[in-house]
Amino acid sequence: MSDRVRKNFAFGKVSAMPSALAAKLRNRMFGEKPTSVSVYHDLIARAVEPGMTVLDVGCGRGTLSPYPWHHHPNIKLWGIDPDPTAAENPHLESFTLLTDDPNWQIPSSTVDLAIARYVLEHVTDPTAFFRNLSRVLKPGGKFLFLTPNFWHPAMIASHWMPYGLKQRILALTKRADPHDVFPTCYLLNSAAALKSAAQRCGLDVTDLQTREIQPCGYLDFSVLGYIASCSYFATMRATGLQRFFGMSMTGVLTKPISATARNVTPQPTNAVSDWHSLGATT
């Protein structure tokens, strides 16, 4: 926990510590079951092939539950991020810093597979983001992502929550450093919005799923909060409503083989404003 969070506790700015009992219950009930991150990692494992060039969009420093890239020694792993410290990511062969240039400094049609974990919720210009993505992907290339579903109650609350309060809640429930919590826009966090933006830029939606994979952890600062999350989880799974109101969205977008004629040339935009941050905590 950071010094800033400790000071918040000391001066009464945060009223509750994470519940040890809630953590113990979660571990006992769901510790061996898939998580949103493990489901995302499974998507990557099925898609990666020897000789591929993989672009990690919002690669970060590679310290938070990283994918086991050592299982794939025969690929090229590139990363792009607006944070210069992401150059420290030990898994990358090449790192590109996002700058004021409207286009990502990645050569066109060089990427077989692009990935992004908890990035889309920070995108402020969906069209610019997907235009860049479509440009760098090879025809037939894929983009895999994990992002929250805006229509989950926790995300609706997050959207309207004061930024400082959100930082403190994430520090409590997810041990997130306040410096790693960034503003969210949720412009791509519904099925309709994501499909529309992707298709405008010549990308096909190959797969898109919304699921409640585990109970939401945002209320784990109390046992009652954890129980409420479990009740919501059980209801979503039993009724099938998770496809509308589940927590996690995973998907696969594909650049068609015939995309040369369909590809949209990126228009000048403010690239820095396109992403508040990449790989940030939601």
C-alpha positions as protocol buffer text, in pm:
chain_id: "A"
residue {
  index: 1
  type: MET
  ca { x: 0 y: 0 z: 0 }
}
residue {
  index: 2
  type: SER
  ca { x: 135 y: 343 z: -91 }
}
residue {
  index: 3
  type: ASP
  ca { x: 222 y: 617 z: 161 }
}
residue {
  index: 4
  type: ARG
  ca { x: -63 y: 826 z: 22 }
}
residue {
  index: 5
  type: VAL
  ca { x: -319 y: 556 z: 99 }
}
residue {
  index: 6
  type: ARG
  ca { x: -173 y: 505 z: 448 }
}
residue {
  index: 7
  type: LYS
  ca { x: -214 y: 878 z: 513 }
}
residue {
  index: 8
  type: ASN
  ca { x: -575 y: 861 z: 396 }
}
residue {
  index: 9
  type: PHE
  ca { x: -639 y: 587 z: 649 }
}
residue {
  index: 10
  type: ALA
  ca { x: -458 y: 777 z: 924 }
}
residue {
  index: 11
  type: PHE
  ca { x: -662 y: 1094 z: 870 }
}
residue {
  index: 12
  type: GLY
  ca { x: -993 y: 914 z: 839 }
}
residue {
  index: 13
  type: LYS
  ca { x: -1042 y: 975 z: 467 }
}
residue {
  index: 14
  type: VAL
  ca { x: -1109 y: 605 z: 416 }
}
residue {
  index: 15
  type: SER
  ca { x: -1344 y: 456 z: 667 }
}
residue {
  index: 16
  type: ALA
  ca { x: -1296 y: 83 z: 611 }
}
residue {
  index: 17
  type: MET
  ca { x: -1010 y: -153 z: 553 }
}
residue {
  index: 18
  type: PRO
  ca { x: -1041 y: -451 z: 317 }
}
residue {
  index: 19
  type: SER
  ca { x: -1227 y: -731 z: 492 }
}
residue {
  index: 20
  type: ALA
  ca { x: -1000 y: -1024 z: 575 }
}
residue {
  index: 21
  type: LEU
  ca { x: -1308 y: -1243 z: 614 }
}
residue {
  index: 22
  type: ALA
  ca { x: -1439 y: -1142 z: 271 }
}
residue {
  index: 23
  type: ALA
  ca { x: -1101 y: -1225 z: 120 }
}
residue {
  index: 24
  type: LYS
  ca { x: -1099 y: -1562 z: 294 }
}
residue {
  index: 25
  type: LEU
  ca { x: -1452 y: -1642 z: 173 }
}
residue {
  index: 26
  type: ARG
  ca { x: -1368 y: -1539 z: -183 }
}
residue {
  index: 27
  type: ASN
  ca { x: -1057 y: -1755 z: -184 }
}
residue {
  index: 28
  type: ARG
  ca { x: -1246 y: -2055 z: -46 }
}
residue {
  index: 29
  type: MET
  ca { x: -1543 y: -2023 z: -282 }
}
residue {
  index: 30
  type: PHE
  ca { x: -1375 y: -1900 z: -600 }
}
residue {
  index: 31
  type: GLY
  ca { x: -1000 y: -1941 z: -554 }
}
residue {
  index: 32
  type: GLU
  ca { x: -975 y: -2231 z: -799 }
}
residue {
  index: 33
  type: LYS
  ca { x: -1224 y: -2095 z: -1051 }
}
residue {
  index: 34
  type: PRO
  ca { x: -1150 y: -1888 z: -1363 }
}
residue {
  index: 35
  type: THR
  ca { x: -1110 y: -1513 z: -1334 }
}
residue {
  index: 36
  type: SER
  ca { x: -1160 y: -1250 z: -1602 }
}
residue {
  index: 37
  type: VAL
  ca { x: -783 y: -1227 z: -1643 }
}
residue {
  index: 38
  type: SER
  ca { x: -738 y: -1605 z: -1673 }
}
residue {
  index: 39
  type: VAL
  ca { x: -1015 y: -1617 z: -1937 }
}
residue {
  index: 40
  type: TYR
  ca { x: -835 y: -1340 z: -2128 }
}
residue {
  index: 41
  type: HIS
  ca { x: -506 y: -1526 z: -2098 }
}
residue {
  index: 42
  type: ASP
  ca { x: -672 y: -1837 z: -2240 }
}
residue {
  index: 43
  type: LEU
  ca { x: -782 y: -1632 z: -2541 }
}
residue {
  index: 44
  type: ILE
  ca { x: -423 y: -1525 z: -2600 }
}
residue {
  index: 45
  type: ALA
  ca { x: -288 y: -1878 z: -2557 }
}
residue {
  index: 46
  type: ARG
  ca { x: -523 y: -2008 z: -2826 }
}
residue {
  index: 47
  type: ALA
  ca { x: -435 y: -1728 z: -3067 }
}
residue {
  index: 48
  type: VAL
  ca { x: -55 y: -1708 z: -3040 }
}
residue {
  index: 49
  type: GLU
  ca { x: 145 y: -1904 z: -3295 }
}
residue {
  index: 50
  type: PRO
  ca { x: 522 y: -1933 z: -3354 }
}
residue {
  index: 51
  type: GLY
  ca { x: 666 y: -1654 z: -3565 }
}
residue {
  index: 52
  type: MET
  ca { x: 393 y: -1405 z: -3483 }
}
residue {
  index: 53
  type: THR
  ca { x: 445 y: -1038 z: -3411 }
}
residue {
  index: 54
  type: VAL
  ca { x: 227 y: -948 z: -3112 }
}
residue {
  index: 55
  type: LEU
  ca { x: 148 y: -588 z: -3012 }
}
residue {
  index: 56
  type: ASP
  ca { x: 52 y: -530 z: -2649 }
}
residue {
  index: 57
  type: VAL
  ca { x: -154 y: -209 z: -2657 }
}
residue {
  index: 58
  type: GLY
  ca { x: -115 y: -46 z: -2318 }
}
residue {
  index: 59
  type: CYS
  ca { x: 159 y: -287 z: -2217 }
}
residue {
  index: 60
  type: GLY
  ca { x: 245 y: -115 z: -1888 }
}
residue {
  index: 61
  type: ARG
  ca { x: 543 y: -236 z: -1691 }
}
residue {
  index: 62
  type: GLY
  ca { x: 432 y: -598 z: -1709 }
}
residue {
  index: 63
  type: THR
  ca { x: 403 y: -642 z: -1333 }
}
residue {
  index: 64
  type: LEU
  ca { x: 27 y: -692 z: -1278 }
}
residue {
  index: 65
  type: SER
  ca { x: -72 y: -1054 z: -1349 }
}
residue {
  index: 66
  type: PRO
  ca { x: 129 y: -1068 z: -1673 }
}
residue {
  index: 67
  type: TYR
  ca { x: 66 y: -1326 z: -1941 }
}
residue {
  index: 68
  type: PRO
  ca { x: 333 y: -1603 z: -1933 }
}
residue {
  index: 69
  type: TRP
  ca { x: 516 y: -1497 z: -2248 }
}
residue {
  index: 70
  type: HIS
  ca { x: 806 y: -1731 z: -2168 }
}
residue {
  index: 71
  type: HIS
  ca { x: 585 y: -2009 z: -2305 }
}
residue {
  index: 72
  type: HIS
  ca { x: 619 y: -1851 z: -2650 }
}
residue {
  index: 73
  type: PRO
  ca { x: 990 y: -1794 z: -2717 }
}
residue {
  index: 74
  type: ASN
  ca { x: 948 y: -1781 z: -3095 }
}
residue {
  index: 75
  type: ILE
  ca { x: 739 y: -1465 z: -3121 }
}
residue {
  index: 76
  type: LYS
  ca { x: 815 y: -1094 z: -3136 }
}
residue {
  index: 77
  type: LEU
  ca { x: 641 y: -901 z: -2857 }
}
residue {
  index: 78
  type: TRP
  ca { x: 606 y: -528 z: -2909 }
}
residue {
  index: 79
  type: GLY
  ca { x: 451 y: -283 z: -2666 }
}
residue {
  index: 80
  type: ILE
  ca { x: 302 y: 65 z: -2690 }
}
residue {
  index: 81
  type: ASP
  ca { x: 209 y: 291 z: -2400 }
}
residue {
  index: 82
  type: PRO
  ca { x: 205 y: 665 z: -2316 }
}
residue {
  index: 83
  type: ASP
  ca { x: 391 y: 596 z: -1990 }
}
residue {
  index: 84
  type: PRO
  ca { x: 771 y: 602 z: -2039 }
}
residue {
  index: 85
  type: THR
  ca { x: 819 y: 360 z: -1748 }
}
residue {
  index: 86
  type: ALA
  ca { x: 650 y: 91 z: -1959 }
}
residue {
  index: 87
  type: ALA
  ca { x: 986 y: 62 z: -2136 }
}
residue {
  index: 88
  type: GLU
  ca { x: 1090 y: -136 z: -1826 }
}
residue {
  index: 89
  type: ASN
  ca { x: 853 y: -419 z: -1922 }
}
residue {
  index: 90
  type: PRO
  ca { x: 1084 y: -724 z: -1921 }
}
residue {
  index: 91
  type: HIS
  ca { x: 872 y: -923 z: -2168 }
}
residue {
  index: 92
  type: LEU
  ca { x: 902 y: -681 z: -2461 }
}
residue {
  index: 93
  type: GLU
  ca { x: 1138 y: -709 z: -2753 }
}
residue {
  index: 94
  type: SER
  ca { x: 1050 y: -356 z: -2864 }
}
residue {
  index: 95
  type: PHE
  ca { x: 874 y: -63 z: -2693 }
}
residue {
  index: 96
  type: THR
  ca { x: 711 y: 238 z: -2860 }
}
residue {
  index: 97
  type: LEU
  ca { x: 618 y: 546 z: -2660 }
}
residue {
  index: 98
  type: LEU
  ca { x: 288 y: 708 z: -2751 }
}
residue {
  index: 99
  type: THR
  ca { x: 361 y: 1071 z: -2840 }
}
residue {
  index: 100
  type: ASP
  ca { x: 180 y: 1373 z: -2987 }
}
residue {
  index: 101
  type: ASP
  ca { x: 196 y: 1213 z: -3331 }
}
residue {
  index: 102
  type: PRO
  ca { x: -161 y: 1127 z: -3438 }
}
residue {
  index: 103
  type: ASN
  ca { x: -50 y: 788 z: -3570 }
}
residue {
  index: 104
  type: TRP
  ca { x: 102 y: 512 z: -3361 }
}
residue {
  index: 105
  type: GLN
  ca { x: 467 y: 476 z: -3449 }
}
residue {
  index: 106
  type: ILE
  ca { x: 417 y: 116 z: -3557 }
}
residue {
  index: 107
  type: PRO
  ca { x: 469 y: 22 z: -3925 }
}
residue {
  index: 108
  type: SER
  ca { x: 154 y: -56 z: -4120 }
}
residue {
  index: 109
  type: SER
  ca { x: 48 y: -419 z: -4170 }
}
residue {
  index: 110
  type: THR
  ca { x: 318 y: -563 z: -3943 }
}
residue {
  index: 111
  type: VAL
  ca { x: 117 y: -704 z: -3651 }
}
residue {
  index: 112
  type: ASP
  ca { x: -36 y: -1053 z: -3649 }
}
residue {
  index: 113
  type: LEU
  ca { x: -204 y: -1021 z: -3310 }
}
residue {
  index: 114
  type: ALA
  ca { x: -284 y: -716 z: -3097 }
}
residue {
  index: 115
  type: ILE
  ca { x: -402 y: -740 z: -2738 }
}
residue {
  index: 116
  type: ALA
  ca { x: -535 y: -498 z: -2476 }
}
residue {
  index: 117
  type: ARG
  ca { x: -633 y: -561 z: -2114 }
}
residue {
  index: 118
  type: TYR
  ca { x: -841 y: -296 z: -1939 }
}
residue {
  index: 119
  type: VAL
  ca { x: -758 y: -31 z: -2199 }
}
residue {
  index: 120
  type: LEU
  ca { x: -1077 y: 31 z: -2398 }
}
residue {
  index: 121
  type: GLU
  ca { x: -1251 y: 198 z: -2105 }
}
residue {
  index: 122
  type: HIS
  ca { x: -991 y: 478 z: -2121 }
}
residue {
  index: 123
  type: VAL
  ca { x: -1020 y: 549 z: -2494 }
}
residue {
  index: 124
  type: THR
  ca { x: -1158 y: 897 z: -2564 }
}
residue {
  index: 125
  type: ASP
  ca { x: -1161 y: 873 z: -2944 }
}
residue {
  index: 126
  type: PRO
  ca { x: -1281 y: 526 z: -3051 }
}
residue {
  index: 127
  type: THR
  ca { x: -1251 y: 595 z: -3424 }
}
residue {
  index: 128
  type: ALA
  ca { x: -889 y: 711 z: -3399 }
}
residue {
  index: 129
  type: PHE
  ca { x: -804 y: 412 z: -3181 }
}
residue {
  index: 130
  type: PHE
  ca { x: -951 y: 155 z: -3420 }
}
residue {
  index: 131
  type: ARG
  ca { x: -814 y: 330 z: -3728 }
}
residue {
  index: 132
  type: ASN
  ca { x: -464 y: 293 z: -3587 }
}
residue {
  index: 133
  type: LEU
  ca { x: -534 y: -66 z: -3490 }
}
residue {
  index: 134
  type: SER
  ca { x: -668 y: -151 z: -3836 }
}
residue {
  index: 135
  type: ARG
  ca { x: -365 y: 10 z: -3999 }
}
residue {
  index: 136
  type: VAL
  ca { x: -100 y: -183 z: -3804 }
}
residue {
  index: 137
  type: LEU
  ca { x: -271 y: -522 z: -3826 }
}
residue {
  index: 138
  type: LYS
  ca { x: -192 y: -751 z: -4116 }
}
residue {
  index: 139
  type: PRO
  ca { x: -490 y: -867 z: -4323 }
}
residue {
  index: 140
  type: GLY
  ca { x: -631 y: -1157 z: -4121 }
}
residue {
  index: 141
  type: GLY
  ca { x: -475 y: -1017 z: -3802 }
}
residue {
  index: 142
  type: LYS
  ca { x: -671 y: -1022 z: -3478 }
}
residue {
  index: 143
  type: PHE
  ca { x: -727 y: -795 z: -3179 }
}
residue {
  index: 144
  type: LEU
  ca { x: -811 y: -956 z: -2843 }
}
residue {
  index: 145
  type: PHE
  ca { x: -934 y: -752 z: -2549 }
}
residue {
  index: 146
  type: LEU
  ca { x: -1068 y: -758 z: -2196 }
}
residue {
  index: 147
  type: THR
  ca { x: -1266 y: -461 z: -2069 }
}
residue {
  index: 148
  type: PRO
  ca { x: -1552 y: -394 z: -1825 }
}
residue {
  index: 149
  type: ASN
  ca { x: -1915 y: -387 z: -1937 }
}
residue {
  index: 150
  type: PHE
  ca { x: -2061 y: -41 z: -1880 }
}
residue {
  index: 151
  type: TRP
  ca { x: -2403 y: -186 z: -1794 }
}
residue {
  index: 152
  type: HIS
  ca { x: -2274 y: -366 z: -1487 }
}
residue {
  index: 153
  type: PRO
  ca { x: -2393 y: -177 z: -1176 }
}
residue {
  index: 154
  type: ALA
  ca { x: -2036 y: -131 z: -1052 }
}
residue {
  index: 155
  type: MET
  ca { x: -1935 y: 37 z: -1378 }
}
residue {
  index: 156
  type: ILE
  ca { x: -2239 y: 264 z: -1378 }
}
residue {
  index: 157
  type: ALA
  ca { x: -2145 y: 368 z: -1024 }
}
residue {
  index: 158
  type: SER
  ca { x: -1782 y: 410 z: -1129 }
}
residue {
  index: 159
  type: HIS
  ca { x: -1884 y: 637 z: -1416 }
}
residue {
  index: 160
  type: TRP
  ca { x: -2053 y: 882 z: -1180 }
}
residue {
  index: 161
  type: MET
  ca { x: -1815 y: 841 z: -887 }
}
residue {
  index: 162
  type: PRO
  ca { x: -1578 y: 1126 z: -795 }
}
residue {
  index: 163
  type: TYR
  ca { x: -1228 y: 1042 z: -914 }
}
residue {
  index: 164
  type: GLY
  ca { x: -1068 y: 1069 z: -569 }
}
residue {
  index: 165
  type: LEU
  ca { x: -1324 y: 834 z: -412 }
}
residue {
  index: 166
  type: LYS
  ca { x: -1267 y: 585 z: -691 }
}
residue {
  index: 167
  type: GLN
  ca { x: -893 y: 590 z: -622 }
}
residue {
  index: 168
  type: ARG
  ca { x: -952 y: 513 z: -256 }
}
residue {
  index: 169
  type: ILE
  ca { x: -1199 y: 229 z: -322 }
}
residue {
  index: 170
  type: LEU
  ca { x: -958 y: 63 z: -565 }
}
residue {
  index: 171
  type: ALA
  ca { x: -677 y: 104 z: -316 }
}
residue {
  index: 172
  type: LEU
  ca { x: -891 y: -79 z: -61 }
}
residue {
  index: 173
  type: THR
  ca { x: -1034 y: -358 z: -271 }
}
residue {
  index: 174
  type: LYS
  ca { x: -766 y: -419 z: -533 }
}
residue {
  index: 175
  type: ARG
  ca { x: -454 y: -280 z: -362 }
}
residue {
  index: 176
  type: ALA
  ca { x: -418 y: -40 z: -655 }
}
residue {
  index: 177
  type: ASP
  ca { x: -166 y: 240 z: -622 }
}
residue {
  index: 178
  type: PRO
  ca { x: -358 y: 569 z: -667 }
}
residue {
  index: 179
  type: HIS
  ca { x: -109 y: 666 z: -939 }
}
residue {
  index: 180
  type: ASP
  ca { x: -227 y: 364 z: -1141 }
}
residue {
  index: 181
  type: VAL
  ca { x: -593 y: 468 z: -1136 }
}
residue {
  index: 182
  type: PHE
  ca { x: -691 y: 684 z: -1433 }
}
residue {
  index: 183
  type: PRO
  ca { x: -1009 y: 852 z: -1560 }
}
residue {
  index: 184
  type: THR
  ca { x: -1247 y: 631 z: -1753 }
}
residue {
  index: 185
  type: CYS
  ca { x: -1477 y: 718 z: -2043 }
}
residue {
  index: 186
  type: TYR
  ca { x: -1658 y: 390 z: -2123 }
}
residue {
  index: 187
  type: LEU
  ca { x: -1714 y: 494 z: -2486 }
}
residue {
  index: 188
  type: LEU
  ca { x: -1638 y: 140 z: -2604 }
}
residue {
  index: 189
  type: ASN
  ca { x: -1787 y: -53 z: -2315 }
}
residue {
  index: 190
  type: SER
  ca { x: -2111 y: -177 z: -2459 }
}
residue {
  index: 191
  type: ALA
  ca { x: -2160 y: -430 z: -2734 }
}
residue {
  index: 192
  type: ALA
  ca { x: -2337 y: -182 z: -2960 }
}
residue {
  index: 193
  type: ALA
  ca { x: -2074 y: 92 z: -2924 }
}
residue {
  index: 194
  type: LEU
  ca { x: -1784 y: -145 z: -2974 }
}
residue {
  index: 195
  type: LYS
  ca { x: -1933 y: -310 z: -3283 }
}
residue {
  index: 196
  type: SER
  ca { x: -2016 y: 26 z: -3439 }
}
residue {
  index: 197
  type: ALA
  ca { x: -1669 y: 175 z: -3385 }
}
residue {
  index: 198
  type: ALA
  ca { x: -1488 y: -140 z: -3502 }
}
residue {
  index: 199
  type: GLN
  ca { x: -1693 y: -183 z: -3817 }
}
residue {
  index: 200
  type: ARG
  ca { x: -1651 y: 184 z: -3913 }
}
residue {
  index: 201
  type: CYS
  ca { x: -1278 y: 117 z: -3927 }
}
residue {
  index: 202
  type: GLY
  ca { x: -1291 y: -204 z: -4127 }
}
residue {
  index: 203
  type: LEU
  ca { x: -1268 y: -454 z: -3840 }
}
residue {
  index: 204
  type: ASP
  ca { x: -1501 y: -750 z: -3811 }
}
residue {
  index: 205
  type: VAL
  ca { x: -1636 y: -857 z: -3472 }
}
residue {
  index: 206
  type: THR
  ca { x: -1545 y: -1226 z: -3468 }
}
residue {
  index: 207
  type: ASP
  ca { x: -1641 y: -1290 z: -3106 }
}
residue {
  index: 208
  type: LEU
  ca { x: -1789 y: -1078 z: -2829 }
}
residue {
  index: 209
  type: GLN
  ca { x: -1899 y: -1212 z: -2491 }
}
residue {
  index: 210
  type: THR
  ca { x: -2025 y: -1044 z: -2176 }
}
residue {
  index: 211
  type: ARG
  ca { x: -2005 y: -1260 z: -1864 }
}
residue {
  index: 212
  type: GLU
  ca { x: -2012 y: -1250 z: -1486 }
}
residue {
  index: 213
  type: ILE
  ca { x: -1704 y: -1470 z: -1442 }
}
residue {
  index: 214
  type: GLN
  ca { x: -1664 y: -1409 z: -1068 }
}
residue {
  index: 215
  type: PRO
  ca { x: -1846 y: -1188 z: -817 }
}
residue {
  index: 216
  type: CYS
  ca { x: -1737 y: -827 z: -853 }
}
residue {
  index: 217
  type: GLY
  ca { x: -1460 y: -743 z: -607 }
}
residue {
  index: 218
  type: TYR
  ca { x: -1537 y: -373 z: -560 }
}
residue {
  index: 219
  type: LEU
  ca { x: -1744 y: -440 z: -246 }
}
residue {
  index: 220
  type: ASP
  ca { x: -1493 y: -668 z: -77 }
}
residue {
  index: 221
  type: PHE
  ca { x: -1415 y: -407 z: 187 }
}
residue {
  index: 222
  type: SER
  ca { x: -1702 y: -564 z: 386 }
}
residue {
  index: 223
  type: VAL
  ca { x: -1853 y: -910 z: 425 }
}
residue {
  index: 224
  type: LEU
  ca { x: -2200 y: -773 z: 348 }
}
residue {
  index: 225
  type: GLY
  ca { x: -2064 y: -620 z: 29 }
}
residue {
  index: 226
  type: TYR
  ca { x: -1910 y: -951 z: -70 }
}
residue {
  index: 227
  type: ILE
  ca { x: -2240 y: -1133 z: -3 }
}
residue {
  index: 228
  type: ALA
  ca { x: -2424 y: -878 z: -218 }
}
residue {
  index: 229
  type: SER
  ca { x: -2176 y: -938 z: -501 }
}
residue {
  index: 230
  type: CYS
  ca { x: -2225 y: -1314 z: -469 }
}
residue {
  index: 231
  type: SER
  ca { x: -2603 y: -1272 z: -486 }
}
residue {
  index: 232
  type: TYR
  ca { x: -2571 y: -1063 z: -801 }
}
residue {
  index: 233
  type: PHE
  ca { x: -2329 y: -1320 z: -949 }
}
residue {
  index: 234
  type: ALA
  ca { x: -2570 y: -1610 z: -880 }
}
residue {
  index: 235
  type: THR
  ca { x: -2866 y: -1419 z: -1028 }
}
residue {
  index: 236
  type: MET
  ca { x: -2679 y: -1328 z: -1345 }
}
residue {
  index: 237
  type: ARG
  ca { x: -2559 y: -1684 z: -1399 }
}
residue {
  index: 238
  type: ALA
  ca { x: -2894 y: -1849 z: -1320 }
}
residue {
  index: 239
  type: THR
  ca { x: -3107 y: -1621 z: -1535 }
}
residue {
  index: 240
  type: GLY
  ca { x: -2874 y: -1573 z: -1831 }
}
residue {
  index: 241
  type: LEU
  ca { x: -2879 y: -1197 z: -1777 }
}
residue {
  index: 242
  type: GLN
  ca { x: -2500 y: -1196 z: -1759 }
}
residue {
  index: 243
  type: ARG
  ca { x: -2491 y: -1146 z: -2137 }
}
residue {
  index: 244
  type: PHE
  ca { x: -2641 y: -802 z: -2076 }
}
residue {
  index: 245
  type: PHE
  ca { x: -2526 y: -708 z: -1724 }
}
residue {
  index: 246
  type: GLY
  ca { x: -2217 y: -922 z: -1663 }
}
residue {
  index: 247
  type: MET
  ca { x: -1896 y: -758 z: -1544 }
}
residue {
  index: 248
  type: SER
  ca { x: -1646 y: -858 z: -1813 }
}
residue {
  index: 249
  type: MET
  ca { x: -1641 y: -814 z: -2188 }
}
residue {
  index: 250
  type: THR
  ca { x: -1398 y: -1021 z: -2391 }
}
residue {
  index: 251
  type: GLY
  ca { x: -1376 y: -1013 z: -2765 }
}
residue {
  index: 252
  type: VAL
  ca { x: -1192 y: -1082 z: -3087 }
}
residue {
  index: 253
  type: LEU
  ca { x: -1184 y: -835 z: -3376 }
}
residue {
  index: 254
  type: THR
  ca { x: -1041 y: -941 z: -3712 }
}
residue {
  index: 255
  type: LYS
  ca { x: -901 y: -739 z: -3999 }
}
residue {
  index: 256
  type: PRO
  ca { x: -1046 y: -906 z: -4311 }
}
residue {
  index: 257
  type: ILE
  ca { x: -811 y: -1060 z: -4565 }
}
residue {
  index: 258
  type: SER
  ca { x: -954 y: -821 z: -4822 }
}
residue {
  index: 259
  type: ALA
  ca { x: -909 y: -525 z: -4588 }
}
residue {
  index: 260
  type: THR
  ca { x: -669 y: -341 z: -4820 }
}
residue {
  index: 261
  type: ALA
  ca { x: -956 y: -188 z: -5010 }
}
residue {
  index: 262
  type: ARG
  ca { x: -1161 y: -131 z: -4695 }
}
residue {
  index: 263
  type: ASN
  ca { x: -889 y: 11 z: -4474 }
}
residue {
  index: 264
  type: VAL
  ca { x: -948 y: 364 z: -4351 }
}
residue {
  index: 265
  type: THR
  ca { x: -654 y: 602 z: -4353 }
}
residue {
  index: 266
  type: PRO
  ca { x: -606 y: 751 z: -4006 }
}
residue {
  index: 267
  type: GLN
  ca { x: -705 y: 1115 z: -3982 }
}
residue {
  index: 268
  type: PRO
  ca { x: -506 y: 1364 z: -3773 }
}
residue {
  index: 269
  type: THR
  ca { x: -617 y: 1355 z: -3411 }
}
residue {
  index: 270
  type: ASN
  ca { x: -466 y: 1434 z: -3077 }
}
residue {
  index: 271
  type: ALA
  ca { x: -308 y: 1097 z: -3004 }
}
residue {
  index: 272
  type: VAL
  ca { x: -238 y: 1174 z: -2640 }
}
residue {
  index: 273
  type: SER
  ca { x: -606 y: 1244 z: -2576 }
}
residue {
  index: 274
  type: ASP
  ca { x: -700 y: 916 z: -2747 }
}
residue {
  index: 275
  type: TRP
  ca { x: -595 y: 725 z: -2436 }
}
residue {
  index: 276
  type: HIS
  ca { x: -600 y: 876 z: -2090 }
}
residue {
  index: 277
  type: SER
  ca { x: -380 y: 582 z: -2000 }
}
residue {
  index: 278
  type: LEU
  ca { x: -321 y: 229 z: -2114 }
}
residue {
  index: 279
  type: GLY
  ca { x: -322 y: -75 z: -1892 }
}
residue {
  index: 280
  type: ALA
  ca { x: -472 y: 133 z: -1612 }
}
residue {
  index: 281
  type: THR
  ca { x: -688 y: 3 z: -1330 }
}
residue {
  index: 282
  type: THR
  ca { x: -1060 y: 42 z: -1388 }
}
